[in-house]
Amino acid sequence: MNLRKFFTLFFMTALIGVLLGLITTLTGWFGEIRLVWGMITGGFLSATTLMGFWAYLTLNFTMRNFISFRMWVTIQVLLIALVLFDMVYFRYLWTGEGEGSILPFIGFALWPLAVAMIVAYIKGRISGMRSFIPSVFFLYCFTTLEWFLALKSGELLQMTQIGIILLGCNVFLLLMYTRLLKQPSPTR
């Protein structure tokens, strides 16, 4: 990847974040948020996803140099299961204080996983099915990690809006990165 492709990825992700912030604010489903603040939030969240993406790329590169691909995939599957368990049970105990229904916590944990699996399948069709588990791992685990503070707040509307923006930016990053790597570099 050259510098031009990096800046393309950076600015397009920021634009996607701002647009998702604008769209989620305009719907009015997530409370009374001023339009400018929705766009600023989307821009900041896109920067968060960029940091998470580069952290994932660094982790992936490091792990693939120290252990086999098969072992790394197994570890990723275990981490996906751990994050799913954490999103349901520990959030239920922590936020719900172990009272009431666990179903909202299950729903909140499963919709990002469902999106991650659908997008990972699409990416697998583009670049090979060996990328399925790493894609699910990035989209689910790293989005959840980026989403942690919003999840901790317990405010359903803000959690949902921030989750949509983060997941949308991460989906864009994953698919655009594959596309940018397949493009030949321009010659001078």
Long-range contacts (C-beta under 8 A, 24 or more apart in sequence): 1-180, 1-181, 2-185, 4-186, 5-180, 5-183, 5-185, 8-180, 9-173, 9-176, 9-177, 9-180, 10-50, 12-172, 12-176, 13-46, 13-49, 13-50, 13-169, 13-172, 13-173, 13-176, 14-43, 14-46, 14-47, 16-46, 16-168, 16-169, 16-172, 17-42, 17-43, 17-44, 17-45, 17-46, 17-47, 17-49, 17-165, 17-168, 17-169, 18-42, 18-43, 18-46, 20-164, 20-165, 20-168, 20-169, 21-45, 21-165, 24-161, 24-164, 24-165, 25-161, 29-157, 29-160, 29-161, 30-157, 30-158, 30-160, 30-161, 31-157, 31-158, 33-161, 41-161, 41-162, 41-165, 42-165, 45-146, 45-162, 45-165, 45-166, 45-169, 46-165, 46-169, 48-146, 48-166, 49-143, 49-146, 49-166, 49-169, 49-170, 49-173, 50-169, 50-173, 52-142, 52-143, 52-145, 52-146, 52-170, 53-138, 53-142, 53-170, 53-173, 53-174, 53-177, 55-142, 56-138, 56-142, 60-134, 69-130, 73-133, 73-134, 76-133, 76-134, 76-136, 76-137, 76-141, 77-133, 77-137, 79-137, 79-141, 80-113, 80-133, 80-136, 80-137, 80-140, 80-141, 83-140, 83-141, 83-144, 84-109, 84-113, 84-140, 86-144, 87-144, 87-151, 91-151, 95-151, 95-152, 95-154, 108-159, 112-139, 112-140, 112-143, 112-144, 112-163, 112-167, 113-140, 115-139, 115-167, 115-171, 116-140, 116-143, 116-167, 119-171, 119-174, 119-175, 122-175, 123-174, 123-175, 123-178, 126-175, 126-178, 127-178, 127-182, 135-174, 138-170, 138-174, 139-167, 139-170, 139-171, 139-174, 142-170, 143-167, 143-170, 146-170
